[in-house]
Amino acid sequence: WWNKRSTVLNDPEPDLLKACNYLGIWCMLNHAENCQTKLCTNSANSRRRRVVSLPYRQDMRYLELKLCLQNTKSGFGTIRIPSIDMIRMATLEEDDYFNAWGWDKCDYDYPLTFNMVKHGPWAPKLLLHQCVDSDRTCDIERELDVKDAIVLRPFEVVILSIHIACPFEMSYETDVLSTMSSIRVPVTSYGPLSSNHLGVQQHKHSVATARFLGEDALWEYYSQLPGGCLSLTDRSRLVPM
């Protein structure tokens, strides 16, 4: 329910050959009861402060997202995401900057606002890989290497758990979600299915983009309580007026 799917690519390649048009993206928040982002601390202070002791920076906060990816077309071929660490979240300002100057300028030297946690207990995990063909085994929860590729045949689905490192001042989920503008997933498509892709034309590399809900829509799901606390709105209990 958290963000809508869209695909954006400025490319002269025909629409039918754009791999991004065959990848569905849905991003969901793993909501915390207090609506706050996660903190880490060293083991000496963890019991006293009642926060998690993990091998991550203490000057950052963290948020878990569930990312669902699906090859939404039949008869087109296979979609391949080259590596998990190429998935990026961008703010509106970063979107504007890289759209103007090129996303090839975005590398590990650029201080992005949100960065994926790549190692340790919060490294990316595969929660589900649902296969359509009966001759392929479906994967269940397991850890992933950030360099792992994801391959999706027609209608196949994967669900990933990824943690995002956020600036320390973003104490609440709303702080993060109102700042995020887009999630970008690089993809490559192949032609008709082949067991080893030999002799199959590889289409041009492209990027699938999903836009997060705007801040106005965000506050339909949260309520601010006295004292500055937040609560998730239970819309099933709202009475129409």
Buried (B, 14 or more C-beta within 10 A) or exposed (E): EBBEBEBBBEBEEEEEBBBBBBBBBBBBBEEBEEBBBBBBBEEEEBEEEEBBBBEBEEEBBBBBBBBBBBBBBEEBBBBBBBBBBBBBBBBEEBBEBBEEEEBEEBEEEEEBBBBBBBEEEBBBBBBBBEBBEEEEEEBEEEEBEBEBEBBBBBBBBBBBBBBBBBBEEBBBBBBBBBBBBBBBBBBBBBBEBEEEBEEBEBBEBBBBBBBBBEEEEBEEBBEEEEEEEBEBEEEEEEEEE
